[in-house]
Amino acid sequence: MKIGLNLWVLGVAVRTDRHLGLLEKAKFMRAEAVEFALEEGRWWKAHFFAAPLAEQALGCSIIGMFGTERDLSSPDASVRQKGMDYARKSLALCAEVGAAVFPSVRGAGGSELVSDTERLTRYKLASERLNEIGEFAGQNWSAFCVEF
């Protein structure tokens, strides 16, 4: 078992321009792996982190933030597509930096109340998208999981 540290406990979502030092701090705290968050507009450059991760002998995972604007269960196909685009971009980044896993914080569901029939339809839509993401992850040597 590895001891991991989500870098959110040390501040906001990771930015390359000010968070490289967090890796050394995480290692000092005896972490063996770190977890980065990918929020919209906060994409970071994997090549800036690959060498420092290796220097500190830290593994990593990258956590996705889907939310309602990238809801994989949305009846709106354009919203589901935004979620798929985000997942593919995130998984490519995982492969580039050597992240062991890409967990999704919120992979399905919204905030509105829906009927039982609509809920089943949305579960089906999310399931189809999650399977596609899983297949894409497998082709790119990344693991994908969903946190509920």
Helices and strands as residue ranges (DSSP letters): E 4-6, G 7-10, H 16-19, H 21-28, E 33-38, H 46-55, E 59-64, G 68-70, H 77-97, E 101-104, H 116-139, E 143-146
